[in-house]
Each structure stands twice: as C-alpha cells, then as structure tokens.
C-alpha cells in the first residue's frame, strides 16, 4: 500500500529522520520512522504530541489541495484528540 503522507526532518547535523504515515482500513493509522543512520524502519515508537500536531497541519494542507480525503483528515483529528 502506498504511503499517504511522509516527511523528513533533520535530527542531528548528519542524521535525517523520515516519518511515514499509512492509513489502514477505516480506523487505523500506521506510523513508521527511519533514521538515516539505521538500516531498518521503526514501527514501535509512539509519535509525540508535536508529531501529531505536525501531521494534522500537513493533512489539512493536503486536504485543501484534494490530495487527502476528509475521512482521513477526521481520522487524524480524532486520534490526536484522544491522546
């Protein structure tokens, strides 16, 4: 399944961290993280409140450009509000 949302941020001077969000079914959001200094993806780390807020703002921008469904935007908002 194609990742719906992803971004890269710099964690340290030489290390980047990629975050990938995939929507599974109707009510699940899968978070994946990969640092440039690691070989495998991390599926177990919990996203921070800051990451949820960034995802919500990114999802809103994608929704406004018709690149994300309203259903997925609401799913993100509901998960964020239930933290």
C-alpha positions in Angstrom: 0.0 0.0 0.0 1.3 3.4 -0.9 2.2 5.8 2.0 -0.3 8.7 2.1 1.9 11.2 4.0 5.6 11.4 4.7 8.2 14.0 5.6 11.9 14.2 6.5 13.4 16.2 9.3 16.9 16.7 10.5 17.6 15.2 13.9 21.3 16.0 14.1 23.9 17.6 11.9 24.3 14.5 9.8 21.2 12.5 10.6 17.8 12.7 9.0 14.6 11.1 10.2 11.9 10.0 7.8 8.3 9.7 9.0 5.8 7.8 7.0 2.0 7.7 7.7 -0.1 5.0 6.1 -3.9 4.6 6.5 -5.0 1.0 7.1 -8.7 0.2 6.8 -11.2 2.7 8.1 -9.8 3.4 11.6 -6.1 2.7 11.8 -3.1 4.9 11.3 0.3 3.3 10.9 3.4 5.4 11.9 6.8 4.4 10.6 10.1 6.1 11.4 13.5 5.6 9.8 16.7 7.4 10.7 19.4 7.7 8.1 21.9 6.0 10.4 19.8 2.9 10.8 19.1 0.2 8.3 15.5 -0.8 9.3 12.2 1.0 9.9 10.9 1.5 13.4 7.3 0.5 13.7 7.1 0.5 17.5 7.9 4.1 18.6 4.9 6.2 19.6 4.5 9.6 18.0 4.8 12.6 20.2 2.1 15.3 20.5 4.3 17.6 18.4 4.3 14.9 15.6 0.6 14.5 15.8 0.1 18.3 15.5 2.5 18.5 12.6 0.6 15.6 10.9 -2.7 17.4 11.4 -1.3 20.6 9.8 0.2 18.6 6.9 -3.0 16.7 6.4 -5.1 19.9 6.4 -2.8 21.3 3.7 -3.2 18.1 1.6 -7.0 18.1 2.1 -7.2 21.7 0.8 -5.5 20.6 -2.4 -7.7 17.5 -2.8 -4.8 15.2 -2.1 -6.3 13.6 1.1 -9.8 12.6 1.9 -11.9 14.2 4.5 -12.3 10.8 6.1 -8.6 10.5 6.7 -8.3 14.1 8.0 -11.1 13.4 10.5 -9.3 10.1 11.5 -6.2 12.1 12.3 -8.0 14.7 14.3 -9.9 12.0 16.3 -6.8 10.1 17.1 -5.0 13.3 18.1 -7.8 14.4 20.3 -8.0 11.1 22.1 -4.4 11.2 23.3 
